[in-house]
């Protein structure tokens, strides 16, 4: 008996066999993902297609190109623009004035999904008259969502919800100035998209690829176990210039004393840090 | 009744006062972890745990990701996240889609806890305006855990306890006072 009409029941042992199977076929490693979340995602996937464990393994064996599909189904891609307006208020107050002294600013949104947060940053920098000297890098392991992120097209229904977040931030321009609308969708203005770059990057297996003044990785670490979280946080900190800023999800915790000794806590509630060494 | 190793209290926003009325009465030596899953608006009551902690003898705090579950602490599910439990008895947060329009979802936490604690789980469902929790209670029951609902007559909004009663024939309906003594008595065992 599961939640939802079609979800299939998996034990933690069965989940382990799936993880090993996926690794054997695709060399993609889910072994340090949070098991409780991962189990739910596989249960949902098997339920949606009415596969049992054997069907699923047969499918994986016979279709070598299933990895992109699998990653898209298993990773959580729920996001919105200006999610947690309090967070953006803190960035505006604590980070923006500091970064304005730089000639050139690079921002990395790790786990960018469909792009909403990266565009939120680009609007924030636009409003702060810092857009033209800033470059926004969005990365994800999922190439499918990156295509959507690059397009910057969101439904009117979503844009309405984003507007409510935006309106809490006290910006000068109305939110509608930042996109053009047709019947059911809005597209982010090309002026806002021009400094945004999207590419595939796997936080689990890839390395530092640039030096940033701001790294935001919110609600990605929750899907990893503690050991992998520490490894990924180290990668994020190493990607910052000295005095660059790190933003994590507000319920995520840095537990490594070694990493904490390299950081100064800027906003405890919003979980914002500055690299000091 | 066996002493539980984990307790879940669920309800929607209207059950806030009742649940925290009970928490305030728990003695300081209460030694079972409690998870409270209440549907709360994203921007409202953001600091409720601080208010409650101030007025309680037990320790009350919001769930953080990958936090060890410690006996005697009352944990509150944060707004906008599902709370899951790993087999190592650690909390995991999850940001996936709302279930029955709810995030946190009572069903999701109940199912996850039932898989880890089995018959050592106790759950109480309070007032609420949708059927969240009914399916989760059934999963707990099937794994040998103990389930109770606030007497629908006592509940501010009875849709949630009634849905649980409908799905779980024979479930014990309890007036608020009895739920209170049930929990207080656990600490004496």
Interface residues (C-beta under 8 A of the other chain):
Chain A: X1 X2 X3 X4 X12 X34 X35 X36 X37 X40 X41 X76 X78 X219 X221 X222 X223 X225 X226 X229 X249 X251 X252 X253 X255
Chain B: X62 X63 X64 X65 X66 X67 X78 X81 X84 X85 X86 X87 X90 X92 X93 X94 X95 X96 X97 X99 X107 X108 X111 X112 X115 X135 X136 X138 X139 X142
